[in-house]
Amino acid sequence: MKSDSAASAGYCHDKIIELNDVSFSYNDQKVISDFSFVVKERDFVGVIGSNGAGKTTLLRMMVGLLKPTKGEISMFGQPIRRFRDWDRIGYVPQKNAFNPLFPATVREVVLSGLYSNKMMFRRVGKAEQQKCDDALEVMRITDIADKRIGQLSGGQQQRVFLARALINKPDLLILDEPTVGIDAQTQSDFFELIFHMHAHHHMTFLMVSHDIDIIEGYLGQEPRDHCGAIKLYVRHSHEQDCAIPDLQHSLT
Ligand SMILES: Nc1ncnc2c1ncn2[C@@H]1O[C@H](COP(=O)(O)OP(=O)(O)OP(=O)(O)O)[C@@H](O)[C@H]1O
């Protein structure tokens, strides 16, 4: 169903990311060629392609970690070089890993997702602890909340990264193969959760995945665009916003 307020304000159609004729090369290897694409507010964009097609490169350009060799990228309507509002964006890169000696606990790492750098030393209140408990619960890591992050398995660490990205419900969440190494039940809960967040909580997603069934199941069978061997699938949401704030309600 279309949300009246959103539709009348034209609100769900703001551009969040705009790529204008973008190319990228590593030395003399051209990976992205003359690609233009728009991610709009409340889009869910699925990115699929074979190994080495350039998916991670595309995402890293979109979050400002790589500078295009040609073309322009805008973020929330601003040229990316001037964009400063990074707190609006969550990014979970591929193959995260903590140094085994990193001293923070799982709970501390997840809570850190609530704070921008300037607010890092704020006292953690009850409301924040509640959000943290909620994020730990949906990623099934409550039982390891007090463990040191560096001592966890790869799959457990990945769940911590996802909980950290979800806790603050960023306007845009960018996920690079988010469920690699995660068990089947947690994977299926995670997708249920993010599809609900997309449909009903005004979040925009950009996700690289090799799971064609997941991508086609939610985004349909026809890609909207191609970038070389990369296919981009898009679903836009006009669903009614859901008023329940916690993350757990989205799991049935
Ligand atoms: N730092 C780098 N320096 C040089 N070449 C690179 C670098 N990173 C990636 N490449 C090359 O760019 C191409 C695209 O790599 P990219 O990691 O973007 O692919 P991908 O689609 O994400 O692959 P995968 O599915 O394996 O994660 C590959 O040929 C890769 O070897």
The ligand as an SDF file (V2000), in Angstrom:
LIG
                    3D

 31 33  0  0  0  0  0  0  0  0999 V2000
   43.4020   -3.5600   -4.7960 N   0  0  0  0  0  0  0  0  0  0  0  0
   43.3890   -4.0750   -6.0420 C   0  0  0  0  0  0  0  0  0  0  0  0
   44.4620   -3.9010   -6.8460 N   0  0  0  0  0  0  0  0  0  0  0  0
   44.4700   -4.3970   -8.1160 C   0  0  0  0  0  0  0  0  0  0  0  0
   43.4390   -5.0760   -8.6620 N   0  0  0  0  0  0  0  0  0  0  0  0
   42.3550   -5.2810   -7.8990 C   0  0  0  0  0  0  0  0  0  0  0  0
   42.2700   -4.7940   -6.5550 C   0  0  0  0  0  0  0  0  0  0  0  0
   41.0630   -5.1430   -6.0320 N   0  0  0  0  0  0  0  0  0  0  0  0
   40.4230   -5.8240   -7.0110 C   0  0  0  0  0  0  0  0  0  0  0  0
   41.1880   -5.9020   -8.1290 N   0  0  0  0  0  0  0  0  0  0  0  0
   40.8140   -6.5550   -9.4020 C   0  0  0  0  0  0  0  0  0  0  0  0
   39.6100   -5.9300   -9.8830 O   0  0  0  0  0  0  0  0  0  0  0  0
   38.6950   -6.8840  -10.3780 C   0  0  0  0  0  0  0  0  0  0  0  0
   37.3690   -6.7200   -9.6380 C   0  0  0  0  0  0  0  0  0  0  0  0
   37.5360   -7.0740   -8.2670 O   0  0  0  0  0  0  0  0  0  0  0  0
   36.3400   -6.9800   -7.2160 P   0  0  0  0  0  0  0  0  0  0  0  0
   36.8870   -7.3630   -5.8890 O   0  0  0  0  0  0  0  0  0  0  0  0
   35.6820   -5.6680   -7.3290 O   0  0  0  0  0  0  0  0  0  0  0  0
   35.3700   -8.1380   -7.7880 O   0  0  0  0  0  0  0  0  0  0  0  0
   34.0720   -8.7930   -7.1360 P   0  0  0  0  0  0  0  0  0  0  0  0
   33.0240   -8.8050   -8.1950 O   0  0  0  0  0  0  0  0  0  0  0  0
   33.7220   -8.1220   -5.8670 O   0  0  0  0  0  0  0  0  0  0  0  0
   34.5800  -10.2880   -6.8690 O   0  0  0  0  0  0  0  0  0  0  0  0
   34.1540  -11.3850   -5.7520 P   0  0  0  0  0  0  0  0  0  0  0  0
   32.8150  -11.9380   -6.1540 O   0  0  0  0  0  0  0  0  0  0  0  0
   35.2300  -12.4230   -5.8870 O   0  0  0  0  0  0  0  0  0  0  0  0
   34.1490  -10.7290   -4.4110 O   0  0  0  0  0  0  0  0  0  0  0  0
   39.3670   -8.2510  -10.2060 C   0  0  0  0  0  0  0  0  0  0  0  0
   39.9330   -8.6260  -11.4260 O   0  0  0  0  0  0  0  0  0  0  0  0
   40.4410   -8.0170   -9.1720 C   0  0  0  0  0  0  0  0  0  0  0  0
   41.5470   -8.8490   -9.3670 O   0  0  0  0  0  0  0  0  0  0  0  0
  1  2  1  0
  2  3  1  0
  2  7  2  0
  3  4  2  0
  4  5  1  0
  5  6  2  0
  6  7  1  0
  6 10  1  0
  7  8  1  0
  8  9  2  0
  9 10  1  0
 10 11  1  0
 11 12  1  0
 11 30  1  0
 12 13  1  0
 13 14  1  0
 13 28  1  0
 14 15  1  0
 15 16  1  0
 16 17  2  0
 16 18  1  0
 16 19  1  0
 19 20  1  0
 20 21  2  0
 20 22  1  0
 20 23  1  0
 23 24  1  0
 24 25  2  0
 24 26  1  0
 24 27  1  0
 28 29  1  0
 28 30  1  0
 30 31  1  0
M  END
$$$$
